[in-house]
Amino acid sequence: MNAQLVVIAKAPVPGRVKTRLCPPCTPRQAAAIAAAALADTLATVSAAPARRRTLVVDGDHPAPPGWTSVGQRGDGLGERLAHAFADTALPGVPTVLVGMDTPQLTASLLASAVDALDAADAALGPAEDGGWWILALRDPAHAAALTAVPMSTADTGALTLAALHGLGLRTARLAALRDVDTAADARTVAAEHPHGRFAAAVREHLTAPHGALR
């Protein structure tokens, strides 16, 4: 099954992204790490098969060549996610949405989400912090249910799954990943996936666990 791949992201502007990295990072260092995470994510999605690739961005950030770009809208994250699905929907084409907080994303993980929709209506990948990092929907209109889900909480993933089940959707569970929110997250993900722009940015801007900066 072919699908549209969507990345929802914030432009990596100092003071607006990865603020939980500060301290030990400065806002500029946090933005550099965020930019690297986004770059790795876009590169992975660019290399994966897709009907269309779309960047849904808050702020001013260029989409890669061949991509479509759409601005974010909505007051809260739940609304922004629902609008991201609605504003990019292609008739009869499933949508797979990821964020910029999992630079360890691989083409095989994307493929597993698309493949899951052969037998399911939705596929959800839980994050280790209780949220989720990927949502695939056979019908993007079902993302409207996200507006009623509290976001950025320890039970966001469970509540999202409950909302999907409340619509009667058969929902597949995908692999769990660690979101990069804190310095500890960044160091762990970079150590487990030492290649790419993100790992290089973490090595440049974060040192040993005591948090001293280079």
Summary of the structure (lengths in Angstrom):
residues: 214
radius of gyration: 16.5
end to end distance: 46.3
largest distance: 51.5
contacts: 736
relative contact order: 0.18
helix: 40%
strand: 19%
